[in-house]
């Protein structure tokens, strides 16, 4: 019994048994967008609109990845 207790304690210490470990992905690096303010609203150049759309896509992909990680963690806890 002492051997089994020692073995389990050793496994816990090296991380083989116990709560799952996960790595939070790095936040995406967004590019700078320029907008010009007018009385009627905002004005973007075409390249800035493309950058803005790419930034939104990167943010959505990052949020989806985090959401999937949380769902996997919740599934493992059940």
C-alpha positions in Angstrom: 0.0 0.0 0.0 2.9 2.3 0.8 4.3 1.7 -2.7 1.1 2.6 -4.4 0.6 5.8 -2.4 4.2 6.8 -3.2 3.7 6.0 -6.9 0.5 8.0 -7.1 2.1 10.9 -5.3 5.0 10.8 -7.7 2.7 10.8 -10.7 0.8 13.8 -9.4 4.0 15.7 -8.9 5.2 15.1 -12.4 1.8 15.9 -13.8 0.6 12.5 -15.2 -2.4 12.4 -12.9 -4.6 15.2 -11.8 -6.2 18.2 -13.5 -5.7 18.5 -17.2 -3.1 21.1 -18.2 -3.8 23.4 -21.2 -2.1 26.3 -22.8 -4.0 29.5 -23.6 -3.3 30.5 -27.1 -1.6 33.8 -27.7 -3.8 36.7 -28.6 -3.6 37.7 -32.2 -1.6 40.7 -33.3 -3.9 43.2 -34.8 -2.9 45.7 -37.5 -3.5 49.4 -37.2 -6.5 50.9 -39.0 -6.9 54.5 -40.0 -10.3 56.2 -40.0 -11.1 59.8 -40.8 -13.9 61.5 -38.9 -16.3 63.8 -40.7 -19.6 65.4 -39.6 -21.6 62.7 -41.4 -19.6 59.8 -40.0 -16.3 57.9 -40.6 -14.4 57.4 -43.8 -12.1 54.4 -44.4 -9.7 53.8 -47.3 -10.2 50.4 -49.1 -7.0 49.0 -47.6 -8.1 50.0 -44.1 -11.4 48.3 -44.5 -9.6 45.1 -45.6 -7.3 45.3 -42.5 -10.4 45.9 -40.3 -12.2 42.9 -41.7 -9.0 40.7 -41.2 -8.8 41.9 -37.6 -12.4 40.9 -37.0 -11.8 37.5 -38.5 -8.7 37.0 -36.3 -10.6 38.0 -33.2 -13.5 35.6 -34.1 -11.0 32.7 -34.7 -9.3 33.4 -31.3 -12.7 33.5 -29.5 -13.8 30.3 -31.2 -10.6 28.6 -30.1 -11.0 29.7 -26.5 -14.7 28.7 -26.5 -13.7 25.2 -27.8 -11.1 24.9 -25.1 -13.7 25.8 -22.4 -16.2 23.3 -23.8 -13.5 20.6 -23.8 -12.7 21.4 -20.2 -16.3 21.3 -19.2 -16.8 18.0 -21.0 -13.8 16.5 -19.2 -15.2 17.6 -15.8 -18.4 15.7 -16.2 
